[in-house]
Amino acid sequence: MAFLLILFTYKLGFCQLTLENIFLKQKYAPIEADDIQFLHKKPLYAKFEETKSGKNLAFFDVFANKKETIKLTDYKTKNSLWKPNWHHFSISNNDTYFLLESETEYLYRRTKTCSYYLFDNKNGIKALSTEKQQLPQFSPDDKKIAFIKSNNLFYKDLLSGEEIQVTFDGKWNSIINGKSDWVYEEEFEATRLYEWNAQSTKIAYLKFDETNVKEYQIPYYYDLTYPTIFSYKYPKVGEENSKISLCIYDVKKKKNQTIKIPFHYEYVPRIYWNATGDEVVYMLLNRHQDSLRLISYNVKTKLTRQLYFESNNSYVEIPNSINFLSDNSFFITSEKDGFNHLYHYDENGKLIVQITSGKFEVIEIYGIDEQAKKIFYKSNEGNEIETQLFSINYQTLEKTKLSSQNGINDAVFSSDFSYFIYLFSAAQISPKISLVQTKNLTITIIENNQSLQDSLTTIPQKKFLKIWINNDSLNAFLIQPKSNESTKKHPLLLFVYGGPNHVEVENKWQLQRDLFFNFLAENGYAVACVDNHGSSGKGANFKKSVFLNLGKKETDDQIAAAKYFGKLPTIDSSRIGIFGWSYGGFLAANCLFEGNTVFKSALAIAPVTDWKMYDNIYTERYMHTPEENPTGYLFNPNSKAKELKGNLFLAHGMTDDNVHFQNTLLLINALNDAHKNYQLYIYPDKAHGIGNRQDRYDLYKKMYEYLIQKL
């Protein structure tokens, strides 16, 4: 009886989490600020409000007091069969229209096709167009809205209701107008590649000719007798890319014009208009991505000029923001001094001043208040594993810190920058959503997720630390079981992503995956994570130290980290495992093979196993081609499979459009040839993220059971 009481107390105190609650029921998902948006002309913000009959739009003042509600549910009566599930909304520039999104389908990671509806007080809710649309954007004067449909660019005159087709040559796997192809979306994070000018009289857009890009075919099985084949253009290392053209459509003349680009280039990852709307500014990258240009084309004078040029011995990061002032001077971010900072250039491309400097990174520009001469931005100044909010006067360079809490700080600003939605969390502080007055930093709480925080106070917590590995201080965290036995040694699972320009060690609230780590700690496992060389936040030299040798230094770091943790008195050095997904899967397999005396087990999910199989923009940026860098491409799991001594768990979604299932098949071949044992789980018709709740639960349950058996 006493034993049962002790066991019951142990369960209450240490085993709060379950995989069912984490993945199936999503019991610990916080309330977030996904759909809180400021109006442009009034000091109000809008958000969806759930009712029994559906979603309405509620409006709040800057003190979070509700002022008005638009009952979207009332408009369903016009068609008794029409029961939309609104996923998202956006507000036009003059607050005249609300664009409502329903029936959302994702094609790739960021591209979604939706049924869009326009709402205004006069006309109620009306469909934007027939069929589904992509990437709508209101014109600055609020009189038109452009969108993509069937790879063609359209716009709608919102006064007359007329729909005008801008391009006519759009065709699947052939021609794309105004939006990106797969590889631009994945690696340049580009989706909408058209822009209105300030006068709403012209649309600049990119045209992708995919004709000569090789197709990749993915079978979808479902419950079909014969599989359906999805075929799309995926340019692998060394292969041909889409041919890009820059075009301008004149709304008044209803004519298209192709602009000649008098520079050698491979990629056009961004397009802009300057503030006065008379110059299209576009970004050019060469194939190696080691030189970047900003080029301007004047629609009045027809003249082309170079505004900006940057080159680097390895590669140039695409600026995370370019912002124009009314005098057509512009702000751009660059790593040219070793850290990502803000620079101000005049309209002719002459440097005015470097705005920020120091051993920290500017992460995001929220916007510019030209009247106050201030730039609002986010950086990791003060702590590499945290972010803070700042404003800086771009003339006096006087800096003001807008956030005060240690953790991850983020914001969404009103159009006049007088208010911002303040988003904050830390490892032990649940996500907080507040409304802040920029001038005096007065805070009004909207949501604090306090009950969520209270429900997780007893779980094992992350301890952040720095460890000295391979001549550098690396950021890390460690989660240890709560044990009353000071001499007890625990098995360790090392989590890794490790890819260039990425971090995992951050002082932020638990993601779903982090709760899995907490669950493991409740069940007797220690969990650690180390951001190896190549990670972001520590400057260009640290990040680019893996150039031309993806995997080598990162694997060395993770093996050294495992040895470091293995020396701790609470860690059983004979029971160390490693888990990674995607790039992390690549490293997990490498570590098990290369560090076969250190790691007992590895969980490799959707791993890249040979960089020749991955897309060219990502791989060539860091590795060039196999012909240029044959040695660099030799370091991969396939070539090291014969070194396997421990336990390998592999899982992959068969319809992964990013890291193709082919990667895992190649590793299986290498393992079979070497007569090695492994455990394989395949998820038919599932993509890179092995998607829905049921599948995620199944995968993590299998991983946990594997750890029980093999670690």
C-alpha positions in Angstrom: 0.0 0.0 0.0 2.9 2.4 0.9 4.5 1.5 -2.4 1.4 2.3 -4.4 1.1 5.6 -2.5 4.6 6.6 -3.3 4.1 5.6 -7.0 0.9 7.7 -7.1 2.7 10.7 -5.6 5.5 10.3 -8.1 3.0 10.3 -11.0 1.3 13.4 -9.7 4.5 15.2 -9.1 6.6 14.2 -12.1 4.4 12.8 -14.8 2.0 15.5 -15.6 2.5 15.5 -19.4 1.1 12.8 -21.8 1.7 12.4 -25.5 -2.0 12.4 -26.0 -2.4 15.8 -24.4 0.6 17.3 -26.2 -0.1 16.1 -29.7 -3.7 14.8 -30.0 -5.6 17.1 -27.7 -3.1 20.0 -28.0 -4.0 20.8 -24.4 -1.0 23.1 -24.0 -1.4 25.3 -27.1 -1.4 29.0 -26.1 -3.8 31.6 -27.3 -1.9 33.5 -30.0 -2.3 36.8 -31.8 -2.5 35.4 -35.4 -5.4 37.6 -36.4 -5.0 40.9 -34.5 -4.7 43.8 -37.0 -4.7 47.5 -36.7 -7.0 49.7 -38.8 -5.1 52.2 -40.9 -7.2 55.4 -40.3 -8.7 54.8 -36.9 -7.1 54.0 -33.5 -8.7 50.6 -33.4 -7.6 47.0 -33.9 -9.7 44.1 -35.2 -9.8 40.4 -34.5 -12.0 37.4 -35.1 -14.5 36.6 -32.4 -15.8 33.1 -32.1 -19.6 32.5 -31.7 -21.7 29.4 -31.8 -22.7 30.2 -35.4 -19.2 31.2 -36.7 -16.7 34.0 -36.6 -17.5 37.7 -36.4 -15.2 40.7 -36.6 -14.8 42.6 -33.4 -13.2 46.1 -33.1 -11.3 47.4 -30.0 -9.9 50.7 -29.0 -6.3 51.1 -27.8 -7.3 50.3 -24.3 -8.7 46.9 -25.4 -12.3 48.0 -25.0 -14.7 46.5 -27.5 -16.3 49.3 -29.6 -18.1 47.5 -32.5 -18.8 44.1 -34.0 -19.5 43.2 -37.6 -21.7 40.1 -37.5 -20.3 38.2 -40.5 -22.6 35.3 -39.5 -25.7 37.4 -40.5 -24.6 37.3 -44.1 -24.9 33.5 -44.3 -28.7 33.9 -44.8 -28.2 35.0 -48.3 -27.3 31.4 -49.2 -28.4 28.8 -46.7 -25.8 26.3 -48.1 -23.0 28.8 -47.7 -21.2 28.2 -44.3 -17.7 29.7 -44.6 -15.0 29.0 -42.1 -13.0 32.2 -42.0 -9.3 31.5 -41.6 -7.8 34.9 -41.8 -8.7 38.5 -42.7 -6.8 41.6 -44.0 -7.8 45.3 -44.1 -7.5 47.6 -47.1 -5.4 50.7 -47.0 -8.2 53.1 -46.3 -10.2 50.7 -44.1 -12.9 50.5 -46.8 -12.8 46.7 -47.3 -12.1 43.6 -45.3 -10.7 40.7 -47.3 -11.9 37.4 -45.8 -10.2 34.1 -46.4 -11.9 30.6 -46.4 -11.4 27.2 -47.9 -7.6 27.5 -47.6 -5.4 24.9 -49.3 -1.7 24.9 -49.0 0.2 23.9 -52.1 3.7 24.1 -50.6 5.0 25.5 -47.3 3.9 29.1 -47.8 1.7 29.2 -50.9 -2.0 28.9 -50.2 -5.0 28.9 -52.5 -8.2 30.3 -51.0 -11.7 31.5 -51.7 -11.4 35.2 -50.9 -14.4 37.4 -50.1 -14.6 41.2 -49.9 -16.7 42.8 -47.2 -17.8 46.4 -47.0 -20.7 48.1 -45.3 -22.5 48.9 -48.6 -22.3 45.6 -50.4 -21.9 43.1 -47.6 -19.9 40.0 -48.5 -19.1 39.2 -52.1 -16.7 36.7 -53.7 -13.5 38.2 -55.1 -13.5 36.0 -58.2 -14.5 32.7 -59.6 -12.2 29.7 -58.8 -9.7 30.1 -56.0 -7.1 32.8 -55.8 -3.6 33.4 -54.4 -1.7 36.4 -52.9 -4.2 39.3 -53.1 -3.0 42.8 -52.6 -5.0 46.0 -52.5 -3.8 49.0 -54.5 -2.6 52.0 -52.5 -5.7 54.0 -53.5 -8.0 51.2 -52.4 -9.8 51.2 -55.7 -8.4 47.9 -57.0 -7.2 44.5 -55.8 -4.7 42.3 -57.6 -4.4 38.5 -57.2 -3.1 35.4 -58.9 -5.3 32.7 -60.5 -4.0 29.7 -62.5 -0.5 31.2 -62.7 -1.9 34.4 -64.2 -2.1 37.9 -62.7 -5.5 39.7 -62.4 -6.9 42.7 -60.8 -10.4 43.7 -59.9 -11.8 47.3 -60.1 -13.6 47.6 -56.8 -15.8 50.4 -58.0 -17.1 48.8 -61.2 -16.6 45.2 -60.1 -14.9 44.5 -63.4 -12.2 41.8 -63.4 -9.2 42.5 -65.7 -6.8 39.7 -66.7 -3.2 41.1 -66.9 -1.4 38.0 -68.2 -2.6 35.1 -70.4 0.3 32.7 -70.7 0.3 31.2 -67.2 0.5 27.4 -67.2 1.3 24.8 -64.6 4.9 23.6 -64.8 5.6 26.2 -67.5 4.9 29.9 -66.9 4.2 31.6 -63.6 3.2 35.3 -63.4 3.5 37.4 -60.2 4.4 34.6 -57.8 7.4 32.4 -57.1 8.2 28.9 -58.2 8.9 26.2 -55.6 12.5 26.9 -55.0 12.1 30.7 -54.6 9.4 30.1 -52.1 11.4 27.6 -50.1 14.8 29.2 -50.1 14.2 32.9 -50.7 10.9 32.9 -48.7 9.3 34.7 -51.6 5.7 34.2 -52.5 4.0 37.3 -54.0 6.3 38.8 -56.6 4.2 41.6 -57.9 3.9 45.2 -56.5 1.7 48.2 -57.1 3.3 51.6 -57.5 2.4 54.4 -55.2 -0.1 55.9 -57.8 -1.9 52.6 -58.3 -1.3 53.0 -62.0 1.3 50.3 -62.6 2.0 46.7 -61.4 5.6 45.4 -61.6 5.8 41.6 -61.6 8.2 38.7 -62.2 7.5 36.1 -64.9 9.0 32.6 -64.3 9.6 30.4 -67.3 10.0 26.9 -65.8 10.0 25.1 -69.1 13.5 23.8 -68.9 13.5 23.0 -65.2 13.5 19.3 -64.5 10.3 17.8 -63.0 10.1 15.7 -59.9 7.3 13.2 -59.5 5.7 12.2 -56.2 3.1 9.4 -56.0 0.1 9.9 -53.8 -1.6 6.6 -52.9 -4.5 7.5 -50.6 -6.9 4.5 -51.1 -6.6 4.5 -54.8 -6.1 1.4 -57.0 -3.5 3.3 -59.0 -1.5 6.2 -57.4 -1.9 9.8 -58.5 1.3 11.4 -59.6 2.1 14.9 -58.5 4.7 16.5 -60.8 6.4 19.8 -60.1 9.6 21.7 -61.0 12.4 21.1 -58.6 15.9 22.3 -59.6 18.5 20.1 -57.9 22.2 20.9 -57.5 23.8 22.0 -60.8 20.5 21.9 -62.7 18.8 24.6 -64.7 16.6 27.2 -62.9 13.5 29.2 -64.1 14.3 32.0 -66.4 13.1 35.3 -64.8 11.7 38.3 -66.6 10.8 41.6 -65.1 7.5 43.0 -66.4 5.4 46.2 -65.9 1.7 46.4 -66.5 0.2 49.8 -67.2 -3.3 49.9 -65.8 -4.5 52.9 -67.9 -3.1 51.6 -71.2 -3.8 47.9 -70.3 -0.4 47.0 -71.7 2.5 44.8 -70.5 6.1 45.7 -71.0 9.2 43.5 -70.4 12.1 45.4 -68.9 15.6 44.5 -70.2 18.0 43.7 -67.4 21.4 44.8 -68.5 23.4 42.8 -65.9 24.4 39.1 -65.6 22.2 37.4 -63.1 20.7 34.1 -62.0 18.1 35.1 -59.4 15.7 38.0 -58.9 14.5 37.3 -55.3 12.9 40.7 -54.6 11.1 43.6 -56.4 10.0 47.0 -55.0 8.8 50.4 -56.1 10.6 53.5 -54.8 8.5 55.9 -52.6 7.5 58.2 -55.5 6.4 55.2 -57.7 8.4 56.1 -60.7 11.2 53.5 -60.3 11.1 49.8 -60.1 13.9 48.5 -57.9 14.8 44.9 -58.2 17.4 42.6 -56.6 19.9 40.5 -58.6 22.0 37.6 -57.3 24.5 35.6 -59.3 24.4 31.7 -59.2 27.0 31.5 -56.4 25.0 34.1 -54.4 28.3 35.9 -53.6 27.3 39.2 -55.3 24.1 41.2 -54.8 22.9 44.2 -56.7 19.9 46.6 -56.4 19.0 47.9 -59.8 16.5 50.7 -60.5 14.5 51.2 -63.7 12.8 54.6 -64.2 9.5 54.2 -66.0 9.5 57.8 -67.2 13.1 58.2 -68.4 13.6 54.5 -69.3 17.0 54.6 -67.6 18.5 51.8 -65.6 21.1 52.4 -62.8 22.7 50.4 -60.0 21.8 51.6 -56.5 23.7 49.1 -54.4 26.3 46.4 -54.8 27.7 43.9 -52.2 30.0 40.9 -52.6 31.5 38.4 -50.2 34.0 35.6 -50.4 31.4 33.0 -49.4 27.9 34.3 -49.9 25.7 37.4 -49.4 22.6 37.1 -47.2 19.5 38.6 -48.8 18.7 41.8 -46.9 15.8 41.1 -44.6 14.3 44.4 -45.4 14.6 47.4 -47.8 12.6 50.5 -46.9 12.3 53.7 -48.9 11.7 57.2 -47.6 9.7 59.8 -49.5 12.9 61.3 -50.8 13.7 57.8 -52.3 16.6 57.3 -50.0 16.5 53.8 -48.6 17.5 51.6 -45.6 19.0 48.2 -46.1 20.5 45.5 -43.8 23.9 44.0 -44.5 26.6 41.8 -42.7 29.4 43.8 -44.3 30.9 44.7 -40.9 30.6 41.2 -39.6 27.1 41.5 -38.0 23.8 42.2 -39.6 23.2 45.9 -39.3 21.1 48.8 -40.8 22.5 51.2 -43.4 21.0 54.4 -44.9 21.7 55.2 -48.6 20.6 58.2 -50.6 18.4 57.9 -53.8 21.6 57.5 -55.9 23.0 54.7 -53.8 25.6 56.8 -51.8 26.0 55.7 -48.2 24.7 58.3 -45.8 25.3 56.5 -42.5 25.5 53.1 -40.8 22.6 53.2 -38.4 23.4 50.4 -36.0 26.7 48.8 -35.0 28.0 46.3 -32.5 28.3 42.6 -31.8 24.6 41.9 -32.3 22.2 41.2 -35.2 19.4 43.3 -36.5 16.7 40.6 -37.1 13.7 42.5 -38.5 12.7 46.0 -39.5 9.0 46.7 -38.6 8.8 50.0 -40.4 9.8 53.7 -40.5 8.0 56.7 -38.9 9.3 59.4 -41.3 7.7 62.2 -39.3 9.5 61.2 -36.1 12.6 60.1 -38.1 12.6 56.7 -36.4 13.2 53.1 -37.5 11.5 50.4 -35.5 13.3 47.1 -35.4 14.0 43.9 -33.5 17.5 42.6 -32.6 19.3 40.2 -30.3 21.3 43.0 -28.7 22.1 42.1 -25.1 21.7 38.4 -25.3 22.1 36.0 -28.3 19.3 33.8 -27.2 16.8 36.6 -26.8 15.3 39.4 -28.9 14.4 43.0 -27.9 12.5 45.8 -29.6 14.1 49.2 -30.4 13.5 52.4 -32.1 16.4 54.6 -33.4 16.4 58.1 -34.8 18.1 57.7 -38.2 19.4 61.2 -38.1 20.7 61.5 -34.5 21.2 57.7 -34.0 19.6 58.0 -30.6 18.3 54.6 -29.6 15.3 53.7 -27.4 14.6 50.3 -26.1 10.9 49.5 -26.3 10.9 46.1 -24.5 12.0 45.4 -21.0 11.6 41.7 -20.3 14.2 39.0 -20.9 13.0 36.6 -23.5 11.6 36.7 -27.0 10.0 40.0 -27.8 8.1 40.8 -31.0 5.6 43.4 -32.2 3.0 44.3 -34.8 2.9 48.1 -35.2 0.0 50.4 -36.2 0.4 52.2 -39.5 1.4 55.5 -37.7 3.6 53.6 -35.2 1.7 55.2 -32.2 0.7 51.7 -30.9 1.9 48.2 -31.2 0.7 44.7 -30.4 3.4 43.4 -28.0 4.2 39.7 -28.1 6.4 38.2 -25.4 7.4 34.9 -24.0 10.2 33.2 -22.1 11.1 29.7 -21.2 9.1 29.9 -18.0 6.7 32.7 -19.0 3.7 31.8 -21.2 3.0 34.0 -24.3 1.7 37.4 -23.4 -0.2 39.6 -25.8 -0.4 43.3 -24.9 -1.3 46.6 -26.5 1.4 49.3 -26.0 1.4 53.0 -26.6 4.8 53.7 -28.2 5.2 57.2 -26.8 5.0 56.3 -23.1 5.1 52.5 -23.3 1.8 52.2 -21.4 0.8 48.5 -21.5 -2.7 47.0 -21.7 -2.9 43.3 -21.4 -5.0 41.5 -24.0 -4.1 37.9 -23.2 -1.6 36.5 -20.7 -2.2 32.7 -21.0 -1.7 32.6 -17.2 -3.8 29.4 -16.7 -1.5 27.7 -19.2 1.6 28.8 -17.4 0.1 27.8 -14.1 -0.7 24.3 -15.5 3.0 23.7 -16.4 4.8 25.0 -13.4 5.8 21.6 -12.2 7.4 20.3 -15.4 11.2 20.1 -15.7 12.6 23.4 -17.0 15.3 24.4 -19.4 18.6 25.5 -18.0 20.5 27.8 -20.4 24.3 27.6 -20.5 27.3 28.3 -22.7 29.8 25.5 -23.4 33.3 25.9 -24.9 33.6 23.6 -27.9 36.0 23.7 -30.8 37.4 27.1 -29.8 34.0 28.8 -29.5 31.4 29.5 -26.9 28.2 27.7 -28.0 24.7 28.4 -26.7 22.9 25.4 -25.2 20.1 24.3 -23.0 19.7 21.3 -20.7 16.5 19.8 -19.3 17.0 17.3 -16.4 14.6 15.0 -14.6 13.5 16.1 -11.2 15.1 13.3 -9.1 15.6 13.0 -5.4 18.5 10.6 -6.0 21.6 12.7 -6.3 23.7 9.8 -7.6 21.2 8.7 -10.3 22.5 8.9 -13.8 20.1 9.6 -16.7 20.2 8.8 -20.4 20.6 11.9 -22.6 18.9 12.8 -25.8 20.7 15.5 -27.7 18.3 17.5 -30.0 19.8 19.1 -33.1 18.8 21.1 -36.2 22.2 22.7 -36.8 21.6 24.1 -40.3 23.2 27.4 -41.3 21.5 30.7 -40.3 19.2 29.0 -37.8 18.9 28.8 -34.0 17.2 26.4 -31.6 18.5 27.6 -28.3 16.1 30.5 -27.4 14.6 31.8 -24.2 11.0 31.3 -25.3 7.9 29.4 -24.3 7.7 25.7 -25.1 6.8 24.6 -28.6 5.0 21.3 -29.0 8.3 19.6 -29.6 9.7 21.2 -26.4 6.8 19.7 -24.4 7.9 16.3 -25.8 11.3 17.0 -24.3 9.7 18.0 -21.0 7.7 14.7 -21.2 10.9 12.8 -21.7 12.4 14.5 -18.6 9.4 13.5 -16.6 10.1 10.0 -17.6 13.8 9.9 -16.6 15.6 11.3 -19.7 17.8 14.3 -19.8 17.5 16.4 -23.0 20.0 18.9 -24.3 20.4 21.1 -27.4 23.5 23.0 -28.7 23.6 25.6 -31.5 26.7 24.5 -33.4 28.9 26.5 -35.8 26.9 27.8 -38.7 24.1 29.0 -36.4 22.8 32.6 -36.7 23.0 35.4 -34.1 26.7 35.3 -33.5 28.0 37.1 -36.5 28.9 36.3 -40.1 32.2 34.6 -39.4 30.6 32.1 -37.0 27.7 31.4 -39.4 29.9 31.1 -42.5 32.5 28.9 -40.8 30.7 25.8 -42.3 30.9 27.2 -45.9 31.8 24.5 -48.5 31.7 21.8 -45.8 28.1 21.4 -44.6 28.0 18.8 -41.8 31.6 18.4 -40.9 32.1 21.1 -38.3 28.5 20.7 -37.1 29.0 17.0 -36.5 32.3 17.6 -34.7 30.5 20.1 -32.5 27.6 17.8 -31.6 30.0 14.9 -30.8 32.0 17.2 -28.6 28.8 18.4 -26.9 27.8 14.8 -26.2 31.1 14.2 -24.6 30.8 17.4 -22.5 27.3 16.4 -21.2 28.5 12.8 -20.7 31.0 14.0 -18.1 28.2 15.5 -16.0 27.6 13.5 -12.8 23.9 13.2 -13.7 24.4 11.8 -17.2 25.0 8.2 -18.2 27.7 8.6 -20.9 27.0 5.1 -22.2 23.4 6.0 -23.0 23.5 9.2 -25.2 21.2 9.5 -28.2 20.6 12.2 -30.8 17.4 13.4 -32.6 17.0 15.6 -35.6 14.6 16.5 -38.4 15.5 17.6 -41.9 19.0 19.2 -41.6 18.9 17.8 -38.1 18.2 14.4 -39.5 21.3 14.8 -41.7 23.4 15.6 -38.6 21.8 12.9 -36.4 22.7 10.2 -38.8 26.2 11.7 -39.3 26.8 11.8 -35.6 25.7 8.2 -35.0 28.0 7.0 -37.8 31.0 9.4 -37.2 30.7 9.3 -33.4 29.8 5.6 -33.1 31.7 5.3 -29.8 29.8 8.3 -28.3 26.2 7.9 -29.5 24.2 4.8 -28.7 21.1 5.7 -30.8 19.9 8.3 -33.3 16.4 9.4 -34.5 16.7 10.8 -38.0 13.4 12.2 -39.4 13.2 13.3 -43.1 17.0 13.5 -43.4 19.0 14.9 -46.3 21.4 12.1 -47.0 23.2 13.5 -50.1 23.4 17.2 -50.9 23.3 16.3 -54.7 19.7 15.4 -54.1 18.6 18.8 -52.6 17.6 22.0 -54.3 20.2 24.2 -55.9 19.5 27.6 -54.3 20.1 26.3 -50.8 22.9 23.8 -51.5 24.9 25.9 -53.9 24.8 28.9 -51.6 26.7 26.9 -49.0 28.4 24.2 -51.1 28.7 25.3 -54.7 28.4 22.3 -57.1 29.9 18.9 -56.8 32.2 19.7 -59.7 33.5 22.8 -57.9 33.6 21.2 -54.5 33.9 17.4 -54.8 35.4 16.9 -51.3 32.6 18.8 -49.5 30.0 16.5 -51.0 31.7 13.4 -49.7 30.6 14.1 -46.1 27.2 12.6 -45.9 25.3 9.8 -44.1 25.3 7.5 -47.2 29.1 7.4 -47.4 29.4 6.7 -43.7 26.6 4.1 -43.3 29.1 1.3 -42.9 30.3 2.9 -39.7 26.9 2.2 -37.9 27.3 0.5 -34.6 24.4 1.7 -32.6 20.6 2.0 -33.2 19.1 4.0 -36.0 15.5 5.1 -36.2 14.4 6.5 -39.6 11.1 8.1 -40.5 10.0 10.0 -43.6 6.8 11.3 -45.3 6.5 9.8 -48.7 5.1 13.0 -50.3 7.8 15.3 -48.8 8.2 18.0 -51.5 11.2 19.5 -49.7 13.6 16.7 -48.6 12.4 14.0 -51.0 11.8 10.5 -49.7 14.5 9.5 -52.2 17.1 10.7 -49.6 16.0 8.0 -47.1 15.8 5.4 -49.8 19.5 6.2 -50.7 20.5 5.8 -47.1 18.6 2.5 -46.9 20.5 1.2 -49.9 23.8 2.1 -48.2 22.8 0.5 -44.9 21.6 -2.7 -46.7 24.8 -2.8 -48.7 26.7 -2.6 -45.4 24.4 -5.3 -43.9 23.4 -2.9 -41.1 20.1 -3.0 -39.1 17.8 -0.1 -38.6 14.2 0.7 -37.9 12.1 2.4 -40.6 8.7 4.1 -40.4 7.1 5.4 -43.6 4.2 7.9 -43.7 2.4 7.6 -47.0 0.8 10.7 -48.4 2.5 12.9 -45.8 4.8 15.9 -46.4 8.0 17.2 -44.7 6.3 18.0 -41.4 4.4 14.7 -41.2 1.4 16.9 -40.7 -1.8 16.3 -38.8 -2.3 15.7 -35.0 -2.8 11.9 -35.4 0.4 11.5 -37.4 2.5 13.6 -35.1 1.2 11.7 -32.1 2.0 8.4 -33.8 5.5 9.5 -34.7 6.4 10.8 -31.3 4.9 7.8 -29.6 7.0 5.5 -31.8 10.1 7.6 -31.0 9.4 7.4 -27.3 9.0 3.7 -27.4 12.2 3.4 -29.4 14.1 5.4 -26.8 12.7 3.1 -24.1 14.1 0.1 -25.9 17.3 1.5 -27.4 18.5 4.1 -24.9 
